[in-house]
Amino acid sequence: MKRLLLGLAFLLCARLAAAEAPSADALFAATLAGSDDRPVALAQWRGTPLIVNFWARWCGPCRTEIPELIKLRQQYRAKGLEVLGIAIEDKVEGVRDFAKAYEMDYPILVAKDKGLPLMQALGNAKMGLPFTVAVDRQGKLVVIKMGGIKGDELVAAAEAALK
């Protein structure tokens, strides 16, 4: 009887956790600034497997991830995966120059005042950087990673997004 009660309690907690799991809806509802400072609606990527990396120029671990993200995009782009970089910054010019210097060949968006609330809506309660999510074709968050992400973790996230 005790096992049964513990099992039922576990299932209830798992269902509650699943019900409270973050959704990618906030991502696709957002409009951020492009590198030309024009509005870019993220809804255009709905239905596309995505790796979305939140970063900032001043963030050391964010800089370390950039070559891995470039490599990942090259490796999986033909399979339909897209990598998006969302800079938690206010000024487009600095981000644009930084992206050029680091040869970031994936779309870079500037969050301005929408960045922290967007990260929070995607499951980053501490709003720390770097922060990466993977979204599958159905628009479901399949990976949420707070902190630095390494090559093998990115590959696993890409594979999860492509399923």
C-alpha positions, 0 to 999 in steps of 0.5 A: 500500500505504501508503494502504491501511495508513493507511486501515485504521489510521484505520478501526480508530481510528474504531471504537475511538473509537465503542466508547468513546463515552459512552452516555446509560445513566447519565442514565436510571439516575440518580435526582436530587432534584426542586425539592421535594427528592423523588427524581426518576427520570430514566428517566421521560424515556427515549424523549423527545428531550432537551436536558440542561444541567448548570449551577450558580448560581455559573457565569456562562456557565450564567446566560447560557444560561438564556434560550436554554434557555427559548426553545428549550423554547418553540420545540420543546416541541410537537415533543416535545423536553424541556429538563432542567436539572441543578444541580451543587449540594447544596441544593435551596432555593437552586436552587429560589429561583434557578430561580424568579428566572430564570423557568426553566420547564423541569424542574430537578433537583439532582444533589447528590453524583451530579452530577460522576460523571454528567457524567463518564459522559456524556463530560465528563472535565474535569467543567466547567460548563456542560455540555450533551448532547442525547439522541434518542428512542432514548436515544443521545447525539447532541450533547455540548458542554462549555462555553457553548452559544449559540442556534444550537448549541442549535437544531442540538442540538434538531434532532439530538435530534428526528431 
